[in-house]
Structure formats: C-alpha cells, structure tokens
Amino acid sequence: MTFRPWMLGAIDETGYNGIRDEHIEKVADCLLATGQTEISRSDFDDACRCCGIRSDLFTQDDLDRLQQRLNK
C-alpha cells in the first residue's frame, strides 16, 4: 500500500507517529480555554477529540508534559 502525502500528514497530525510538543500545545490550549481548574479524563478525551488527536496515544510522559504546560 502506498500513502499519499496528505495521508501521512493525517497520520502524523493524529499522533500515530508519537505525541509531540505541538500536540501537547493544542490540547493544552483547548483545555485552558474552558477556564476549568480541575480536568477530568472525560475533559481530556473531549479536548483531544476536538483537536483531532487520539487520546489513547498519550504516554505517561506525554501526560506529565501536558500537566506541566497546564500549570504554567
């Protein structure tokens, strides 16, 4: 199977190639926009879905980085 450039971009954007800083930033911005100080797993999943990022691809290290970004 060959992939077209847009397919590779979609795979990368979704997080299948790993969660990068730009994924963390998108989700953090979405969560911060809600104004909530307590974030539930459901809130996290909703923010990821809104950003088009698979929440199940986040590792514990990614979640730690997200938490650091939210606590700035």
SESEBA-924757 format. One record per residue: residue in one letter; x, y, z of N, C-alpha, C in turn. Coordinates in nm, 4 decimals. Example, Ala and Ser with C-alpha at 12.3 -4.5 7.8 and 13.67 -1.06 7.14 Angstrom:
BEGIN
<site residu="a" n_u="1.3190" n_v="-0.5690" n_w="0.7800" ca_u="1.2300" ca_v="-0.4500" ca_w="0.7800" c_u="1.3200" c_v="-0.3300" c_w="0.7800"/>
<site residu="s" n_u="1.2850" n_v="-0.2250" n_w="0.7080" ca_u="1.3670" ca_v="-0.1060" ca_w="0.7140" c_u="1.2900" c_v="0.0030" c_w="0.7870"/>
***
This chain:
BEGIN
<site residu="m" n_u="0.0850" n_v="-0.1173" n_w="0.0000" ca_u="0.0000" ca_v="0.0000" ca_w="0.0000" c_u="0.0895" c_v="0.1236" c_w="0.0000"/>
<site residu="t" n_u="0.0573" n_v="0.2156" n_w="-0.0842" ca_u="0.1307" ca_v="0.3416" ca_w="-0.0864" c_u="0.0452" c_v="0.4490" c_w="-0.0212"/>
<site residu="f" n_u="0.1140" n_v="0.5410" n_w="0.0402" ca_u="0.0456" ca_v="0.6507" ca_w="0.1079" c_u="0.0674" c_v="0.7793" c_w="0.0299"/>
<site residu="r" n_u="-0.0350" n_v="0.8565" n_w="0.0205" ca_u="-0.0246" ca_v="0.9887" ca_w="-0.0399" c_u="0.0227" c_v="1.0849" c_w="0.0690"/>
<site residu="p" n_u="0.0856" n_v="1.1961" n_w="0.0303" ca_u="0.1355" ca_v="1.2914" ca_w="0.1302" c_u="0.0307" c_v="1.3357" c_w="0.2319"/>
<site residu="w" n_u="-0.0928" n_v="1.3580" n_w="0.1864" ca_u="-0.1959" ca_v="1.4023" ca_w="0.2806" c_u="-0.2287" c_v="1.2936" c_w="0.3822"/>
<site residu="m" n_u="-0.2159" n_v="1.1673" n_w="0.3410" ca_u="-0.2408" ca_v="1.0569" ca_w="0.4341" c_u="-0.1345" c_v="1.0543" c_w="0.5426"/>
<site residu="l" n_u="-0.0092" n_v="1.0731" n_w="0.5031" ca_u="0.0998" ca_v="1.0755" ca_w="0.6006" c_u="0.0837" c_v="1.1931" c_w="0.6964"/>
<site residu="g" n_u="0.0391" n_v="1.3053" n_w="0.6419" ca_u="0.0147" ca_v="1.4217" ca_w="0.7265" c_u="-0.0956" c_v="1.3959" c_w="0.8283"/>
<site residu="a" n_u="-0.2010" n_v="1.3283" n_w="0.7860" ca_u="-0.3119" ca_v="1.2968" ca_w="0.8766" c_u="-0.2675" c_v="1.1987" c_w="0.9851"/>
<site residu="i" n_u="-0.1849" n_v="1.1027" n_w="0.9474" ca_u="-0.1323" ca_v="1.0068" ca_w="1.0450" c_u="-0.0493" c_v="1.0801" c_w="1.1499"/>
<site residu="d" n_u="0.0345" n_v="1.1715" n_w="1.1033" ca_u="0.1202" ca_v="1.2480" ca_w="1.1938" c_u="0.0381" c_v="1.3414" c_w="1.2819"/>
<site residu="e" n_u="-0.0582" n_v="1.4082" n_w="1.2231" ca_u="-0.1433" ca_v="1.5038" ca_w="1.2961" c_u="-0.2222" c_v="1.4360" c_w="1.4076"/>
<site residu="t" n_u="-0.2633" n_v="1.3145" n_w="1.3850" ca_u="-0.3435" ca_v="1.2407" ca_w="1.4812" c_u="-0.2603" c_v="1.1898" c_w="1.5986"/>
<site residu="g" n_u="-0.1296" n_v="1.1804" n_w="1.5785" ca_u="-0.0418" ca_v="1.1372" ca_w="1.6868" c_u="0.0101" c_v="0.9954" c_w="1.6735"/>
<site residu="y" n_u="-0.0189" n_v="0.9304" n_w="1.5624" ca_u="0.0265" ca_v="0.7926" ca_w="1.5457" c_u="0.1788" c_v="0.7811" c_w="1.5394"/>
<site residu="n" n_u="0.2463" n_v="0.8882" n_w="1.5022" ca_u="0.3929" ca_v="0.8868" ca_w="1.4988" c_u="0.4526" c_v="0.9370" c_w="1.6294"/>
<site residu="g" n_u="0.3714" n_v="0.9462" n_w="1.7318" ca_u="0.4161" ca_v="0.9946" ca_w="1.8624" c_u="0.3576" c_v="1.1320" c_w="1.8915"/>
<site residu="i" n_u="0.3397" n_v="1.1577" n_w="2.0180" ca_u="0.2857" ca_v="1.2860" ca_w="2.0620" c_u="0.4019" c_v="1.3842" c_w="2.0744"/>
<site residu="r" n_u="0.3915" n_v="1.4928" n_w="2.0008" ca_u="0.4973" ca_v="1.5944" ca_w="2.0012" c_u="0.4491" c_v="1.7192" c_w="2.0756"/>
<site residu="d" n_u="0.5385" n_v="1.8148" n_w="2.0884" ca_u="0.5053" ca_v="1.9390" ca_w="2.1585" c_u="0.3839" c_v="2.0087" c_w="2.0988"/>
<site residu="e" n_u="0.3706" n_v="2.0048" n_w="1.9670" ca_u="0.2555" ca_v="2.0723" ca_w="1.9062" c_u="0.1233" c_v="2.0047" c_w="1.9424"/>
<site residu="h" n_u="0.1253" n_v="1.8744" n_w="1.9637" ca_u="0.0048" ca_v="1.8051" ca_w="2.0100" c_u="-0.0279" c_v="1.8500" c_w="2.1526"/>
<site residu="i" n_u="0.0745" n_v="1.8538" n_w="2.2363" ca_u="0.0571" ca_v="1.8980" ca_w="2.3755" c_u="0.0002" c_v="2.0395" c_w="2.3783"/>
<site residu="e" n_u="0.0560" n_v="2.1281" n_w="2.2960" ca_u="0.0103" ca_v="2.2670" ca_w="2.2926" c_u="-0.1359" c_v="2.2778" c_w="2.2504"/>
<site residu="k" n_u="-0.1751" n_v="2.2043" n_w="2.1483" ca_u="-0.3141" ca_v="2.2089" ca_w="2.1015" c_u="-0.4108" c_v="2.1654" c_w="2.2101"/>
<site residu="v" n_u="-0.3806" n_v="2.0538" n_w="2.2739" ca_u="-0.4702" ca_v="2.0020" ca_w="2.3780" c_u="-0.4712" c_v="2.0963" c_w="2.4980"/>
<site residu="a" n_u="-0.3542" n_v="2.1469" n_w="2.5360" ca_u="-0.3466" ca_v="2.2397" ca_w="2.6495" c_u="-0.4268" c_v="2.3659" c_w="2.6221"/>
<site residu="d" n_u="-0.4131" n_v="2.4214" n_w="2.5028" ca_u="-0.4884" ca_v="2.5420" ca_w="2.4682" c_u="-0.6385" c_v="2.5168" c_w="2.4741"/>
<site residu="c" n_u="-0.6802" n_v="2.4017" n_w="2.4269" ca_u="-0.8224" ca_v="2.3664" ca_w="2.4298" c_u="-0.8717" c_v="2.3544" c_w="2.5743"/>
<site residu="l" n_u="-0.7921" n_v="2.2892" n_w="2.6583" ca_u="-0.8306" ca_v="2.2727" ca_w="2.7989" c_u="-0.8299" c_v="2.4062" c_w="2.8728"/>
<site residu="l" n_u="-0.7302" n_v="2.4889" n_w="2.8469" ca_u="-0.7215" ca_v="2.6182" ca_w="2.9147" c_u="-0.8361" c_v="2.7106" c_w="2.8735"/>
<site residu="a" n_u="-0.8840" n_v="2.6947" n_w="2.7521" ca_u="-0.9942" ca_v="2.7787" ca_w="2.7041" c_u="-1.1230" c_v="2.7547" c_w="2.7810"/>
<site residu="t" n_u="-1.1344" n_v="2.6390" n_w="2.8453" ca_u="-1.2557" ca_v="2.6100" ca_w="2.9210" c_u="-1.2594" c_v="2.6863" c_w="3.0528"/>
<site residu="g" n_u="-1.1422" n_v="2.7288" n_w="3.1018" ca_u="-1.1355" ca_v="2.8004" ca_w="3.2278" c_u="-1.1445" c_v="2.7113" c_w="3.3505"/>
<site residu="q" n_u="-1.1509" n_v="2.5822" n_w="3.3299" ca_u="-1.1601" ca_v="2.4889" ca_w="3.4417" c_u="-1.0247" c_v="2.4755" c_w="3.5109"/>
<site residu="t" n_u="-1.0292" n_v="2.4517" n_w="3.6403" ca_u="-0.9049" ca_v="2.4286" ca_w="3.7142" c_u="-0.8845" c_v="2.2811" c_w="3.7442"/>
<site residu="e" n_u="-0.9910" n_v="2.2038" n_w="3.7367" ca_u="-0.9834" ca_v="2.0589" ca_w="3.7550" c_u="-1.0201" c_v="1.9935" c_w="3.6225"/>
<site residu="i" n_u="-0.9305" n_v="1.9103" n_w="3.5712" ca_u="-0.9514" ca_v="1.8457" ca_w="3.4418" c_u="-0.9745" c_v="1.6965" c_w="3.4645"/>
<site residu="s" n_u="-1.0877" n_v="1.6475" n_w="3.4172" ca_u="-1.1172" ca_v="1.5047" ca_w="3.4290" c_u="-1.0666" c_v="1.4308" c_w="3.3048"/>
<site residu="r" n_u="-1.0681" n_v="1.2997" n_w="3.3122" ca_u="-1.0300" ca_v="1.2197" ca_w="3.1964" c_u="-1.1252" c_v="1.2468" c_w="3.0803"/>
<site residu="s" n_u="-1.2507" n_v="1.2647" n_w="3.1113" ca_u="-1.3501" ca_v="1.2957" ca_w="3.0086" c_u="-1.3189" c_v="1.4297" c_w="2.9411"/>
<site residu="d" n_u="-1.2810" n_v="1.5294" n_w="3.0215" ca_u="-1.2434" ca_v="1.6601" ca_w="2.9658" c_u="-1.1222" c_v="1.6457" c_w="2.8739"/>
<site residu="f" n_u="-1.0248" n_v="1.5674" n_w="2.9170" ca_u="-0.9052" ca_v="1.5425" ca_w="2.8376" c_u="-0.9421" c_v="1.4742" c_w="2.7059"/>
<site residu="d" n_u="-1.0242" n_v="1.3702" n_w="2.7140" ca_u="-1.0666" ca_v="1.2984" ca_w="2.5936" c_u="-1.1408" c_v="1.3916" c_w="2.4974"/>
<site residu="d" n_u="-1.2282" n_v="1.4764" n_w="2.5515" ca_u="-1.3032" ca_v="1.5715" ca_w="2.4685" c_u="-1.2096" c_v="1.6705" c_w="2.3999"/>
<site residu="a" n_u="-1.1105" n_v="1.7202" n_w="2.4735" ca_u="-1.0142" ca_v="1.8152" ca_w="2.4166" c_u="-0.9337" c_v="1.7490" c_w="2.3055"/>
<site residu="c" n_u="-0.8918" n_v="1.6253" n_w="2.3272" ca_u="-0.8172" ca_v="1.5529" ca_w="2.2244" c_u="-0.9027" c_v="1.5324" c_w="2.1006"/>
<site residu="r" n_u="-1.0273" n_v="1.4934" n_w="2.1213" ca_u="-1.1193" ca_v="1.4716" ca_w="2.0092" c_u="-1.1405" c_v="1.6017" c_w="1.9315"/>
<site residu="c" n_u="-1.1543" n_v="1.7114" n_w="2.0042" ca_u="-1.1729" ca_v="1.8425" ca_w="1.9419" c_u="-1.0514" c_v="1.8801" c_w="1.8560"/>
<site residu="c" n_u="-0.9338" n_v="1.8402" n_w="1.9011" ca_u="-0.8096" ca_v="1.8715" ca_w="1.8293" c_u="-0.7740" c_v="1.7675" c_w="1.7243"/>
<site residu="g" n_u="-0.8490" n_v="1.6589" n_w="1.7179" ca_u="-0.8211" ca_v="1.5539" ca_w="1.6206" c_u="-0.7026" c_v="1.4675" c_w="1.6571"/>
<site residu="i" n_u="-0.6758" n_v="1.4563" n_w="1.7870" ca_u="-0.5617" ca_v="1.3788" ca_w="1.8361" c_u="-0.6149" c_v="1.2613" c_w="1.9171"/>
<site residu="r" n_u="-0.5589" n_v="1.1446" n_w="1.8958" ca_u="-0.6025" ca_v="1.0245" ca_w="1.9679" c_u="-0.5531" c_v="1.0311" c_w="2.1122"/>
<site residu="s" n_u="-0.6444" n_v="1.0348" n_w="2.2067" ca_u="-0.6068" ca_v="1.0444" ca_w="2.3482" c_u="-0.5372" c_v="0.9182" c_w="2.3976"/>
<site residu="d" n_u="-0.5682" n_v="0.8036" n_w="2.3370" ca_u="-0.5078" ca_v="0.6784" ca_w="2.3821" c_u="-0.3623" c_v="0.6645" c_w="2.3381"/>
<site residu="l" n_u="-0.3138" n_v="0.7578" n_w="2.2584" ca_u="-0.1739" ca_v="0.7536" ca_w="2.2158" c_u="-0.0818" c_v="0.8294" c_w="2.3105"/>
<site residu="f" n_u="-0.1381" n_v="0.9002" n_w="2.4085" ca_u="-0.0577" ca_v="0.9725" ca_w="2.5060" c_u="0.0062" c_v="0.8734" c_w="2.6033"/>
<site residu="t" n_u="0.1362" n_v="0.8861" n_w="2.6227" ca_u="0.2063" ca_v="0.8069" ca_w="2.7240" c_u="0.2020" c_v="0.8836" c_w="2.8559"/>
<site residu="q" n_u="0.2489" n_v="0.8215" n_w="2.9611" ca_u="0.2539" ca_v="0.8913" ca_w="3.0896" c_u="0.3466" c_v="1.0124" c_w="3.0810"/>
<site residu="d" n_u="0.4573" n_v="0.9997" n_w="3.0089" ca_u="0.5477" ca_v="1.1137" ca_w="2.9904" c_u="0.4763" c_v="1.2278" c_w="2.9177"/>
<site residu="d" n_u="0.3948" n_v="1.1948" n_w="2.8179" ca_u="0.3185" ca_v="1.2972" ca_w="2.7458" c_u="0.2195" c_v="1.3659" c_w="2.8391"/>
<site residu="l" n_u="0.1534" n_v="1.2876" n_w="2.9220" ca_u="0.0581" ca_v="1.3446" ca_w="3.0178" c_u="0.1287" c_v="1.4336" c_w="3.1192"/>
<site residu="d" n_u="0.2483" n_v="1.3936" n_w="3.1605" ca_u="0.3272" ca_v="1.4764" ca_w="3.2523" c_u="0.3642" c_v="1.6090" c_w="3.1866"/>
<site residu="r" n_u="0.4025" n_v="1.6040" n_w="3.0594" ca_u="0.4362" ca_v="1.7270" ca_w="2.9859" c_u="0.3132" c_v="1.8160" c_w="2.9716"/>
<site residu="l" n_u="0.1975" n_v="1.7545" n_w="2.9470" ca_u="0.0733" ca_v="1.8299" ca_w="2.9372" c_u="0.0418" c_v="1.8979" c_w="3.0705"/>
<site residu="q" n_u="0.0585" n_v="1.8254" n_w="3.1782" ca_u="0.0325" ca_v="1.8818" ca_w="3.3095" c_u="0.1257" c_v="2.0000" c_w="3.3381"/>
<site residu="q" n_u="0.2517" n_v="1.9867" n_w="3.3017" ca_u="0.3459" ca_v="2.0975" ca_w="3.3202" c_u="0.3006" c_v="2.2192" c_w="3.2405"/>
<site residu="r" n_u="0.2562" n_v="2.1965" n_w="3.1188" ca_u="0.2102" ca_v="2.3066" ca_w="3.0332" c_u="0.0862" c_v="2.3724" c_w="3.0925"/>
<site residu="l" n_u="-0.0039" n_v="2.2932" n_w="3.1476" ca_u="-0.1259" ca_v="2.3484" ca_w="3.2077" c_u="-0.0960" c_v="2.4251" c_w="3.3358"/>
<site residu="n" n_u="0.0104" n_v="2.3883" n_w="3.4046" ca_u="0.0444" ca_v="2.4542" ca_w="3.5315" c_u="0.1301" c_v="2.5783" c_w="3.5148"/>
<site residu="k" n_u="0.1627" n_v="2.6158" n_w="3.3930" ca_u="0.2447" ca_v="2.7372" ca_w="3.3705" c_u="0.1695" c_v="2.8601" c_w="3.4111"/>
***
